[in-house]
Amino acid sequence: MAKYPRLALVMHAPLGQAFQACVEHVLSAGASFRVFDIHADDDVPTWVQRLVSFYREEADAPVLILCDVVGATPFNIARLAQTAMAHEGGHADVIVGANLGMVLKSVCDRQTAPERFVDAVMQSASKAIAVFNADLDKDKV
């Protein structure tokens, strides 16, 4: 039986903690995910090992890693950890461009089949992006 992935936020510090605080505010309770806030001078191999250790805590479950931006140190750490997990027989997906809607979807959605979960999380990111133009007749301040 497929399992829902465990969630890890691997982001520039303090963004992961900020997302965690937002999730706690919206849900009025804690949610089960791990935050890996990366600072500019952090040691990459140490963070890779921390992320792999997170995977090993429940090695039979996949991991979903959300990152803030492609190409930066948190993303590089996530990709290195993803490769290390794969070498150990595990599975991790890395999604870049995380927004709050995506994080909430990752935490709350248990209706989507686990096999389609990562795609649903990716779709939620674009649904959380919108442009609103001022309607001067309606938007009176």
KEKE-3310 file (N, C-alpha, C; in steps of 0.2 Angstrom, whole numbers, plus 5000, padded with zeros to 4 digits):
npx = (5004:5003:5011:5008:5019:5032:5035:5047:5054:5066:5075:5080:5086:5076:5065:5058:5055:5046:5036:5031:5026:5016:5008:5004:4997:4986:4980:4978:4985:4999:5008:5014:5029:5046:5057:5071:5081:5092:5107:5118:5132:5132:5137:5137:5138:5135:5121:5115:5117:5109:5096:5096:5096:5083:5075:5079:5073:5060:5061:5054:5044:5040:5048:5044:5051:5051:5057:5064:5070:5077:5093:5100:5109:5100:5092:5102:5107:5095:5094:5106:5104:5092:5098:5106:5097:5090:5101:5101:5089:5078:5064:5063:5055:5058:5052:5052:5050:5042:5026:5015:5002:5005:5012:5003:4994:5002:5003:4989:4981:4974:4966:4968:4975:4989:4998:4996:4999:5010:5009:4997:5001:5010:5001:4994:5002:5002:4988:4988:4993:4989:4983:4976:4967:4964:4948:4941:4928:4923:4932:4934:4942)
npy = (4994:5011:5025:5041:5054:5060:5076:5088:5104:5113:5126:5143:5151:5162:5156:5143:5141:5152:5148:5137:5143:5150:5139:5133:5144:5145:5132:5131:5123:5112:5104:5090:5090:5093:5105:5112:5124:5134:5142:5154:5151:5138:5121:5111:5096:5092:5096:5088:5076:5077:5078:5066:5057:5061:5055:5041:5039:5034:5024:5017:5025:5037:5053:5070:5084:5101:5116:5133:5140:5136:5130:5136:5135:5128:5120:5113:5105:5098:5091:5083:5075:5069:5060:5053:5046:5039:5030:5022:5015:5022:5034:5050:5066:5081:5097:5113:5131:5134:5139:5146:5140:5128:5122:5121:5112:5101:5097:5095:5088:5073:5066:5065:5052:5043:5040:5050:5062:5070:5077:5083:5092:5100:5106:5114:5124:5133:5136:5144:5156:5172:5186:5202:5215:5232:5237:5251:5256:5247:5245:5255:5265)
npz = (5000:4996:5003:5010:5007:5019:5024:5021:5023:5015:5015:5013:5028:5037:5032:5031:5045:5046:5037:5044:5056:5050:5045:5057:5062:5053:5054:5068:5076:5078:5064:5055:5050:5044:5047:5038:5040:5031:5032:5025:5028:5032:5033:5019:5018:5031:5032:5022:5027:5038:5032:5026:5037:5042:5033:5035:5048:5045:5034:5025:5020:5008:5004:5003:4998:4999:4992:4991:4980:4964:4961:4972:4988:4998:4989:4982:4993:4995:4983:4983:4995:4991:4981:4989:4997:4987:4983:4995:4993:4995:4992:4986:4982:4975:4975:4969:4972:4982:4990:5002:5000:4994:5004:5014:5007:5006:5019:5024:5014:5013:5005:4992:4982:4987:4976:4967:4974:4974:4962:4964:4974:4967:4958:4966:4970:4959:4959:4970:4966:4960:4951:4955:4949:4952:4955:4953:4955:4964:4974:4986:4997)
capx = (5000:5007:5011:5009:5026:5034:5037:5053:5055:5073:5074:5084:5083:5071:5059:5055:5051:5040:5030:5029:5022:5010:5004:5002:4992:4980:4977:4977:4988:5005:5008:5019:5034:5052:5060:5078:5082:5099:5111:5123:5138:5131:5141:5132:5138:5131:5114:5113:5116:5103:5091:5096:5094:5076:5073:5080:5068:5055:5064:5049:5040:5044:5049:5043:5056:5050:5063:5061:5072:5081:5100:5103:5112:5095:5091:5108:5107:5090:5096:5111:5100:5088:5102:5109:5091:5089:5106:5099:5083:5072:5062:5061:5053:5060:5048:5055:5046:5036:5023:5011:4997:5008:5014:4996:4991:5006:5001:4982:4978:4974:4960:4971:4978:4996:5002:4995:5000:5016:5006:4992:5004:5013:4996:4991:5006:4999:4982:4989:4996:4984:4984:4970:4968:4960:4941:4940:4921:4921:4937:4934:4946)
capy = (5000:5017:5029:5048:5056:5064:5083:5092:5111:5114:5133:5149:5153:5159:5155:5137:5142:5156:5143:5133:5147:5151:5133:5133:5149:5143:5126:5132:5117:5110:5100:5085:5091:5095:5111:5113:5131:5134:5148:5155:5149:5131:5116:5107:5089:5091:5097:5083:5070:5078:5076:5058:5055:5062:5049:5035:5038:5030:5023:5014:5030:5042:5060:5076:5090:5108:5121:5139:5142:5132:5132:5139:5130:5123:5116:5108:5101:5093:5086:5078:5071:5065:5055:5048:5042:5034:5025:5018:5012:5026:5038:5057:5071:5088:5102:5120:5136:5133:5144:5144:5136:5122:5119:5119:5106:5095:5095:5094:5084:5066:5064:5063:5046:5044:5040:5057:5067:5075:5081:5088:5098:5105:5110:5118:5130:5138:5139:5149:5162:5176:5193:5205:5222:5236:5239:5257:5257:5243:5245:5261:5264)
capz = (5000:4995:5009:5009:5009:5024:5022:5023:5020:5015:5013:5016:5034:5042:5028:5033:5051:5044:5034:5050:5060:5046:5045:5064:5063:5049:5057:5075:5079:5074:5059:5055:5045:5047:5044:5038:5038:5029:5033:5020:5030:5034:5030:5015:5019:5037:5031:5018:5032:5043:5028:5025:5044:5042:5029:5039:5053:5042:5028:5021:5018:5003:5007:4999:5000:4996:4992:4989:4974:4961:4961:4978:4993:5000:4983:4981:4998:4994:4978:4986:4999:4986:4978:4994:4998:4981:4984:5000:4991:4996:4986:4988:4977:4977:4972:4970:4971:4987:4993:5007:4997:4992:5010:5017:5003:5008:5026:5025:5010:5013:5001:4985:4982:4988:4970:4964:4979:4972:4956:4967:4978:4962:4955:4971:4969:4954:4961:4975:4963:4956:4950:4956:4947:4956:4952:4956:4957:4970:4980:4989:5004)
cpx = (5004:5006:5011:5017:5027:5036:5043:5053:5063:5074:5080:5081:5081:5065:5055:5051:5045:5034:5027:5024:5016:5005:5000:4996:4985:4977:4976:4980:4995:5004:5014:5023:5040:5055:5068:5080:5090:5102:5116:5130:5138:5135:5136:5132:5134:5124:5111:5112:5110:5096:5090:5094:5086:5073:5073:5076:5062:5056:5059:5044:5043:5044:5048:5047:5053:5055:5060:5064:5077:5088:5104:5105:5106:5093:5096:5108:5101:5091:5101:5108:5096:5092:5104:5103:5090:5095:5105:5092:5077:5070:5060:5060:5055:5056:5051:5050:5040:5033:5018:5005:4999:5010:5008:4993:4995:5004:4994:4979:4979:4968:4963:4975:4986:5000:5001:4997:5005:5013:5001:4995:5007:5007:4993:4995:5004:4992:4982:4992:4990:4985:4977:4971:4963:4953:4939:4933:4920:4926:4938:4937:4943)
cpy = (5006:5021:5036:5050:5060:5070:5086:5098:5112:5121:5138:5151:5160:5157:5148:5138:5147:5152:5139:5137:5149:5145:5132:5138:5147:5137:5126:5126:5116:5105:5096:5086:5093:5101:5111:5120:5132:5141:5149:5152:5141:5126:5111:5100:5087:5091:5091:5077:5071:5076:5069:5055:5055:5056:5042:5034:5034:5028:5019:5019:5035:5049:5065:5082:5096:5113:5128:5141:5137:5134:5135:5133:5125:5118:5111:5103:5095:5088:5081:5073:5066:5059:5050:5043:5037:5028:5020:5014:5016:5030:5045:5061:5077:5093:5109:5125:5136:5139:5142:5139:5129:5118:5117:5112:5100:5093:5093:5089:5076:5062:5061:5056:5047:5044:5046:5063:5072:5080:5086:5094:5103:5109:5115:5125:5135:5140:5144:5156:5166:5183:5197:5213:5226:5238:5245:5259:5253:5244:5252:5261:5270)
cpz = (5000:5001:5007:5011:5015:5021:5025:5020:5021:5011:5016:5022:5034:5038:5030:5040:5050:5041:5040:5054:5056:5046:5052:5065:5059:5052:5064:5079:5075:5069:5058:5049:5048:5043:5044:5035:5037:5029:5027:5022:5032:5030:5026:5017:5026:5036:5027:5023:5036:5039:5027:5032:5045:5039:5032:5045:5051:5035:5023:5018:5013:5007:5001:5002:4996:4997:4990:4982:4971:4961:4967:4983:4995:4995:4982:4987:4997:4989:4980:4990:4996:4983:4983:4996:4993:4982:4990:4999:4993:4990:4989:4981:4979:4972:4974:4968:4976:4989:4998:5005:4996:4999:5014:5013:5005:5015:5027:5020:5011:5010:4994:4986:4983:4981:4966:4968:4977:4967:4959:4971:4973:4959:4960:4972:4965:4955:4966:4972:4958:4956:4951:4954:4951:4952:4956:4958:4963:4976:4982:4996:5009)
residu = (MET:ALA:LYS:TYR:PRO:ARG:LEU:ALA:LEU:VAL:MET:HIS:ALA:PRO:LEU:GLY:GLN:ALA:PHE:GLN:ALA:CYS:VAL:GLU:HIS:VAL:LEU:SER:ALA:GLY:ALA:SER:PHE:ARG:VAL:PHE:ASP:ILE:HIS:ALA:ASP:ASP:ASP:VAL:PRO:THR:TRP:VAL:GLN:ARG:LEU:VAL:SER:PHE:TYR:ARG:GLU:GLU:ALA:ASP:ALA:PRO:VAL:LEU:ILE:LEU:CYS:ASP:VAL:VAL:GLY:ALA:THR:PRO:PHE:ASN:ILE:ALA:ARG:LEU:ALA:GLN:THR:ALA:MET:ALA:HIS:GLU:GLY:GLY:HIS:ALA:ASP:VAL:ILE:VAL:GLY:ALA:ASN:LEU:GLY:MET:VAL:LEU:LYS:SER:VAL:CYS:ASP:ARG:GLN:THR:ALA:PRO:GLU:ARG:PHE:VAL:ASP:ALA:VAL:MET:GLN:SER:ALA:SER:LYS:ALA:ILE:ALA:VAL:PHE:ASN:ALA:ASP:LEU:ASP:LYS:ASP:LYS:VAL)
# end
